[in-house]
Amino acid sequence: MKIRNVILITIRSMSKVRWKIYLVCLVCMCSIFLVDQMATNMFRYVYHNMELGNMLQYGQERTLMLRINYTEETEQYVKSINELVDSITHIDGVRAAGSYDETSVYFQELEKNKDYMDVNRVGFKNTFKMEKLGVTDAVYVTPGLEQLCNLELLKGKKDFQNQIKNGVTPVLVGYSYREVAPVGTVLTNKETNKKYQVTGILKKGERWYGDVDAIGSDTVCLNYKMIVCRTQDEIRQSKDIMTTLCTISSSYILLEKDADKTLIKGSIAEKAKELGVSVSAIPMKDVLDEYAQSYEKNLDTSIFMAVIFILFSVISISSATLVSILLEKSEYGIMYAKGLSGRDISLKVLFENGYMMFVSVCIAYLLRTYLILKSRYGAFSILLRRIHFRLTLPFIVFIAFMITVIASILPILILRRMKPVELIGGNE
């Protein structure tokens, strides 16, 4: 029999057992919702770890995270931190050392620029920044640390250290500002009157490490941001101690190719001891390994729970289908008598179970999508949205397909073992 006819028969049959559809869909919807939640979190851990490692321009071994214990908020403490970072830049084998800090700034040339505000109107849509369209989201980095992440330019150069030697304080602008602030544009900080020059345009979609804590926060898209050079002298001369304290968790060291890490770590520890500061320099590979170990424990639990929910769905669908078969034995016998083959009956069972899983997946996935989009300002909200659409959806579709097939095996085997005469006997 043609598949089209089998589908029509399946639809007529399902209309008689709506109770089964409602109950099974409810059970499967709950299971798929929980599996979706666990899968999204599981993918988030793995994806975030891989992304952080792949973003490093100098690789995981040649990039060190400078862990500084935040112990006090005094001028002397800040002075010691700045002196330590200064000393690290002079150690043999160190390519650059410093920090980054994301903040907002007003540039005189852009604050009231209509084209610039129109661009921000798109980038700041549905955020509190719509009230300040002239503001610039800036990632301040010390010279050399712009090499932390592997950024690609559409135009220009990004080597801040060489630019400074040429008397230019450089700025890299996000892709969305490529027309309103092209290479060569001079920008003036409204607060300090310091002048900068645009030396490069970032390619679309370039990303940077998250503010405050790279490991504990999502990476940042730079389309509507600028990377602004801020020298260690500027940080040291700042009257606001928070200028330094805000960068404690975002301090890094980039090493030359043949650098002796052991010697460098020893020099840092010696200087830190001299200054009375507790500091450790850890390769990003070790940092990411620690992160992986922390989520692997949760990963095992998540996988176990996901398997339980999947089995629960399989048992629910299979049991409901078996009960339905027992209650409708005579109808199945009549189908055989009318010419339906064992293959057609098997397809009917698969279509019924597939339909219930399809409805369950749609409702559960749409509900999860709504909740994820609703919490747009939560931790990892952007990453969770990307994962939910790119990874979780195909994973859930695959799981739903497997549940449908596995749950249909036992009912199909029982139907194939029963003879048409036995089935036509009905409920006796």
C-alpha positions as CSV (number, residue, x, y, z in Angstrom):
1,M,0.0,0.0,0.0
2,K,1.1,3.5,-0.7
3,I,2.6,5.5,2.2
4,R,0.0,8.2,1.6
5,N,-2.8,5.7,2.3
6,V,-1.0,4.4,5.4
7,I,-0.7,8.0,6.7
8,L,-4.5,8.6,6.2
9,I,-5.3,5.4,8.0
10,T,-2.9,6.4,10.8
11,I,-4.7,9.8,11.2
12,R,-8.1,8.2,11.3
13,S,-6.9,5.7,13.9
14,M,-5.3,8.4,16.1
15,S,-8.4,10.4,16.2
16,K,-10.0,7.6,18.1
17,V,-7.4,7.4,20.8
18,R,-6.8,11.1,21.7
19,W,-6.4,10.2,25.3
20,K,-3.2,8.3,24.5
21,I,-1.8,11.1,22.4
22,Y,-2.4,13.7,25.2
23,L,-0.9,11.6,27.9
24,V,2.1,10.4,26.0
25,C,2.8,13.9,24.6
26,L,2.7,15.3,28.1
27,V,5.2,12.8,29.4
28,C,7.5,13.1,26.4
29,M,7.3,16.9,26.5
30,C,8.5,17.0,30.1
31,S,11.3,14.6,29.2
32,I,12.4,16.5,26.1
33,F,12.3,19.8,28.0
34,L,14.7,18.4,30.7
35,V,16.9,16.7,28.1
36,D,17.1,20.0,26.2
37,Q,18.0,21.9,29.3
38,M,20.8,19.4,30.2
39,A,22.1,19.2,26.7
40,T,22.3,23.0,26.3
41,N,24.3,23.3,29.6
42,M,26.5,20.3,28.6
43,F,27.3,21.8,25.2
44,R,27.8,25.2,26.8
45,Y,30.6,23.9,29.0
46,V,32.4,22.1,26.2
47,Y,31.8,24.8,23.6
48,H,33.0,27.6,25.9
49,N,36.2,25.7,26.8
50,M,37.0,25.0,23.2
51,E,36.2,28.6,22.1
52,L,38.5,30.1,24.8
53,G,41.4,27.9,23.8
54,N,41.0,28.5,20.1
55,M,40.8,32.3,20.5
56,L,44.3,32.6,21.9
57,Q,46.7,34.0,19.3
58,Y,49.8,32.8,21.2
59,G,48.3,29.4,22.0
60,Q,47.4,27.9,25.4
61,E,51.1,27.2,26.4
62,R,52.4,30.6,25.6
63,T,49.6,32.5,27.2
64,L,49.7,32.8,31.0
65,M,46.9,34.0,33.2
66,L,48.1,36.2,36.0
67,R,46.1,35.3,39.1
68,I,46.4,38.1,41.6
69,N,44.7,37.7,45.0
70,Y,42.4,40.6,45.6
71,T,43.2,41.4,49.2
72,E,42.7,45.1,49.8
73,E,41.6,48.4,48.2
74,T,44.5,50.7,49.1
75,E,46.7,53.0,47.0
76,Q,49.8,51.0,48.2
77,Y,48.3,47.7,47.1
78,V,47.4,49.2,43.7
79,K,50.9,50.6,43.4
80,S,52.4,47.2,44.1
81,I,50.2,45.5,41.4
82,N,51.2,48.1,38.8
83,E,54.9,47.8,39.7
84,L,54.7,44.0,39.4
85,V,53.1,44.2,35.9
86,D,55.8,46.8,34.8
87,S,58.5,44.4,36.0
88,I,57.1,41.4,34.1
89,T,57.2,43.3,30.8
90,H,61.0,43.5,31.2
91,I,61.6,39.8,31.9
92,D,63.4,37.9,29.1
93,G,61.0,35.9,27.0
94,V,57.9,38.0,27.8
95,R,56.3,39.4,24.6
96,A,53.7,41.4,26.5
97,A,52.1,41.7,29.9
98,G,49.1,43.6,31.0
99,S,45.3,43.6,31.2
100,Y,42.1,44.6,29.6
101,D,39.0,46.3,30.9
102,E,35.6,46.9,29.3
103,T,34.0,50.2,29.9
104,S,32.1,53.1,28.3
105,V,33.7,56.3,26.9
106,Y,32.6,59.3,25.0
107,F,34.6,60.5,22.0
108,Q,34.0,64.1,21.0
109,E,33.9,63.3,17.3
110,L,31.3,60.6,17.7
111,E,29.1,61.6,20.6
112,K,26.7,63.7,18.4
113,N,27.6,62.1,15.1
114,K,24.2,61.2,13.4
115,D,25.6,58.3,11.4
116,Y,27.4,56.9,14.5
117,M,24.2,57.2,16.5
118,D,22.2,55.4,13.8
119,V,24.7,52.5,13.9
120,N,24.3,52.3,17.7
121,R,20.6,52.4,17.4
122,V,20.8,49.0,15.7
123,G,23.5,47.6,18.0
124,F,21.9,48.9,21.3
125,K,18.3,47.9,20.4
126,N,16.2,46.8,23.4
127,T,19.0,47.7,25.9
128,F,19.3,50.6,28.4
129,K,22.0,52.1,26.1
130,M,19.3,53.3,23.7
131,E,19.2,56.4,26.0
132,K,22.9,57.1,25.3
133,L,23.4,56.5,21.6
134,G,26.6,58.6,21.5
135,V,28.5,56.4,23.9
136,T,31.2,54.0,22.8
137,D,31.7,50.5,24.3
138,A,35.5,50.2,24.7
139,V,37.8,47.4,25.6
140,Y,40.9,49.1,27.0
141,V,44.0,47.0,26.6
142,T,47.6,47.6,27.5
143,P,50.0,47.6,24.5
144,G,50.8,44.1,23.3
145,L,47.8,42.5,24.9
146,E,45.7,43.3,21.8
147,Q,47.5,40.1,20.6
148,L,45.7,38.1,23.3
149,C,42.9,37.0,21.0
150,N,43.4,36.0,17.4
151,L,41.7,39.0,15.8
152,E,41.5,39.4,12.1
153,L,41.4,42.9,10.5
154,L,39.4,44.0,7.5
155,K,41.9,46.9,7.0
156,G,44.8,48.4,8.8
157,K,47.2,47.2,11.5
158,K,46.8,46.0,15.1
159,D,50.3,46.0,16.6
160,F,49.8,48.6,19.3
161,Q,53.5,48.6,20.5
162,N,54.8,49.6,17.1
163,Q,52.0,52.2,16.7
164,I,53.0,53.8,20.0
165,K,56.6,54.0,19.0
166,N,55.4,56.0,16.0
167,G,53.6,58.5,18.3
168,V,50.1,57.1,17.7
169,T,47.7,55.9,20.4
170,P,45.8,53.2,18.4
171,V,42.2,52.1,18.3
172,L,40.7,49.1,16.6
173,V,37.0,49.7,15.7
174,G,34.3,47.1,15.3
175,Y,33.0,46.1,11.9
176,S,29.8,48.1,12.3
177,Y,31.8,51.3,12.6
178,R,33.9,50.8,9.5
179,E,32.2,53.7,7.6
180,V,31.7,56.2,10.4
181,A,35.3,55.7,11.8
182,P,37.6,54.6,9.0
183,V,41.3,54.1,9.4
184,G,43.0,57.4,10.1
185,T,40.1,58.9,12.1
186,V,41.3,60.9,15.1
187,L,39.2,60.4,18.2
188,T,39.3,62.6,21.4
189,N,38.3,61.3,24.8
190,K,35.7,63.8,26.1
191,E,36.8,63.4,29.7
192,T,40.6,63.4,29.4
193,N,41.1,65.1,26.0
194,K,43.5,62.4,25.1
195,K,43.7,61.8,21.3
196,Y,43.6,58.4,19.6
197,Q,43.8,57.3,16.0
198,V,41.9,54.5,14.3
199,T,44.6,52.1,13.0
200,G,42.5,49.1,12.1
201,I,39.0,47.8,11.3
202,L,38.0,44.4,12.7
203,K,36.3,41.8,10.6
204,K,32.7,41.0,11.2
205,G,32.0,38.7,14.1
206,E,35.4,39.0,15.8
207,R,35.2,38.2,19.5
208,W,37.1,39.0,22.7
209,Y,37.3,37.4,26.2
210,G,34.5,38.3,28.6
211,D,34.9,41.2,31.0
212,V,35.9,40.6,34.6
213,D,36.3,36.8,34.2
214,A,37.1,35.1,30.9
215,I,36.3,31.7,32.2
216,G,33.1,32.5,34.1
217,S,31.6,34.7,31.4
218,D,30.7,34.6,27.7
219,T,33.0,35.9,25.0
220,V,32.1,39.3,23.6
221,C,31.3,40.2,20.0
222,L,33.2,43.3,18.9
223,N,31.0,44.4,16.1
224,Y,29.7,47.3,18.1
225,K,32.8,47.9,20.3
226,M,36.3,49.4,20.0
227,I,39.6,48.1,21.3
228,V,41.4,51.1,22.8
229,C,45.1,51.2,23.8
230,R,45.7,52.2,27.4
231,T,49.4,52.2,28.5
232,Q,50.6,51.0,31.8
233,D,51.6,54.6,32.6
234,E,48.0,55.8,32.2
235,I,46.8,53.1,34.6
236,R,49.6,54.0,37.1
237,Q,48.9,57.7,36.9
238,S,45.1,57.3,37.2
239,K,43.7,58.8,40.4
240,D,41.0,56.1,40.6
241,I,42.3,52.9,42.1
242,M,39.5,51.0,40.5
243,T,41.2,51.5,37.2
244,T,43.7,48.9,38.4
245,L,41.5,46.8,40.6
246,C,39.0,46.2,37.8
247,T,41.7,44.5,35.7
248,I,43.0,42.1,38.4
249,S,41.0,39.2,37.0
250,S,41.8,40.0,33.4
251,S,45.6,40.1,33.5
252,Y,47.7,38.0,31.1
253,I,51.2,37.4,29.9
254,L,52.2,36.5,26.3
255,L,55.5,34.7,25.9
256,E,58.0,34.5,23.1
257,K,58.4,31.2,21.2
258,D,61.4,29.9,23.1
259,A,60.7,31.5,26.4
260,D,61.6,29.6,29.6
261,K,58.4,29.4,31.5
262,T,60.0,28.1,34.7
263,L,62.4,31.0,34.8
264,I,59.7,33.5,34.1
265,K,57.4,32.1,36.8
266,G,60.3,32.2,39.3
267,S,61.1,35.8,38.5
268,I,57.4,36.8,38.9
269,A,57.1,34.9,42.2
270,E,60.3,36.6,43.5
271,K,59.1,40.1,42.6
272,A,55.7,39.4,44.0
273,K,57.2,38.3,47.3
274,E,59.3,41.5,47.4
275,L,56.2,43.6,46.9
276,G,54.1,41.6,49.3
277,V,51.6,40.5,46.7
278,S,50.2,37.0,46.2
279,V,50.4,36.1,42.5
280,S,50.7,33.1,40.3
281,A,51.2,32.8,36.6
282,I,49.4,29.8,35.1
283,P,49.4,28.6,31.4
284,M,46.0,28.9,29.9
285,K,46.1,25.1,29.1
286,D,46.2,24.4,32.9
287,V,43.4,27.0,33.5
288,L,41.2,25.4,30.8
289,D,42.0,21.9,32.1
290,E,40.8,23.0,35.6
291,Y,37.7,24.3,34.1
292,A,37.1,21.1,32.2
293,Q,37.6,19.0,35.4
294,S,35.0,21.2,37.2
295,Y,32.3,20.6,34.6
296,E,33.1,17.0,33.9
297,K,31.6,16.1,37.3
298,N,28.4,17.8,36.4
299,L,28.6,16.3,32.9
300,D,28.4,12.7,34.2
301,T,25.4,13.6,36.3
302,S,23.7,15.4,33.4
303,I,24.3,12.4,31.0
304,F,22.9,10.0,33.6
305,M,19.8,12.1,34.1
306,A,19.3,12.5,30.4
307,V,19.5,8.8,29.8
308,I,16.9,8.2,32.6
309,F,14.5,10.7,31.0
310,I,15.0,9.2,27.5
311,L,14.2,5.7,28.9
312,F,11.2,7.1,30.6
313,S,9.9,8.4,27.3
314,V,10.7,5.1,25.5
315,I,8.8,3.2,28.1
316,S,5.8,5.6,28.1
317,I,5.4,5.5,24.3
318,S,6.0,1.8,24.1
319,S,3.5,1.0,26.9
320,A,0.8,3.3,25.5
321,T,1.2,1.8,22.1
322,L,0.9,-1.8,23.4
323,V,-2.2,-0.9,25.4
324,S,-3.7,0.7,22.2
325,I,-2.9,-2.5,20.2
326,L,-4.6,-4.7,22.8
327,L,-7.7,-2.5,22.8
328,E,-7.9,-2.3,19.0
329,K,-6.9,-5.9,18.1
330,S,-9.9,-6.3,15.9
331,E,-9.2,-3.1,13.9
332,Y,-5.6,-4.3,13.2
333,G,-7.0,-7.7,12.1
334,I,-9.4,-5.9,9.7
335,M,-6.5,-3.8,8.3
336,Y,-4.7,-7.1,7.5
337,A,-7.9,-8.4,5.9
338,K,-8.2,-5.3,3.7
339,G,-4.7,-5.8,2.3
340,L,-2.3,-4.0,4.6
341,S,1.0,-5.8,4.9
342,G,3.2,-6.2,7.9
343,R,5.3,-3.4,6.6
344,D,2.3,-1.1,6.4
345,I,1.3,-1.9,9.9
346,S,4.8,-1.3,11.1
347,L,4.8,2.1,9.3
348,K,1.5,3.0,11.0
349,V,3.0,2.4,14.4
350,L,6.1,4.4,13.5
351,F,4.0,7.3,12.2
352,E,1.8,7.4,15.3
353,N,4.8,7.4,17.6
354,G,6.7,9.8,15.4
355,Y,3.7,12.2,15.4
356,M,3.6,12.2,19.2
357,M,7.3,12.8,19.5
358,F,7.1,15.6,16.9
359,V,4.4,17.4,18.9
360,S,6.3,16.9,22.2
361,V,9.6,18.2,20.7
362,C,8.0,21.3,19.2
363,I,6.2,22.3,22.4
364,A,9.2,21.6,24.6
365,Y,11.7,23.2,22.3
366,L,9.6,26.3,21.8
367,L,9.1,26.6,25.6
368,R,12.9,26.3,26.2
369,T,13.5,28.9,23.4
370,Y,11.1,31.3,25.0
371,L,12.8,31.0,28.4
372,I,16.3,31.3,26.9
373,L,15.4,34.4,25.0
374,K,13.6,35.9,28.0
375,S,16.8,35.7,30.1
376,R,18.8,37.7,27.7
377,Y,20.8,39.4,30.4
378,G,21.7,36.3,32.3
379,A,25.1,34.7,32.5
380,F,26.2,33.1,29.1
381,S,22.8,34.3,27.6
382,I,24.3,34.9,24.2
383,L,26.3,31.6,24.2
384,L,23.2,29.7,25.4
385,R,21.2,31.1,22.5
386,R,23.9,30.1,20.0
387,I,24.2,26.6,21.4
388,H,20.4,26.2,21.7
389,F,19.9,26.8,18.0
390,R,23.1,25.4,16.5
391,L,23.8,22.3,18.7
392,T,20.8,21.4,20.9
393,L,18.2,21.4,18.1
394,P,19.9,18.8,16.0
395,F,20.7,16.8,19.1
396,I,17.1,16.8,20.3
397,V,15.9,15.9,16.8
398,F,18.3,12.9,16.8
399,I,17.2,11.9,20.3
400,A,13.5,12.1,19.3
401,F,14.1,9.9,16.3
402,M,15.9,7.3,18.4
403,I,13.1,7.3,21.0
404,T,10.5,6.9,18.2
405,V,12.4,3.9,16.7
406,I,13.3,2.2,19.9
407,A,9.8,2.6,21.4
408,S,8.2,1.1,18.3
409,I,10.3,-2.0,18.2
410,L,8.4,-4.1,20.8
411,P,4.9,-3.2,19.6
412,I,5.8,-4.0,16.0
413,L,7.3,-7.3,17.0
414,I,4.2,-8.3,18.9
415,L,1.9,-7.3,16.0
416,R,4.0,-9.2,13.5
417,R,3.9,-12.4,15.7
418,M,0.1,-12.2,16.0
419,K,-1.9,-13.8,13.1
420,P,-4.8,-11.9,11.4
421,V,-7.2,-14.5,12.8
422,E,-6.1,-13.9,16.3
423,L,-6.4,-10.1,15.8
424,I,-9.9,-10.3,14.3
425,G,-10.9,-12.2,17.4
426,G,-11.0,-8.7,19.0
427,N,-10.8,-8.2,22.8
428,E,-11.6,-11.8,23.7
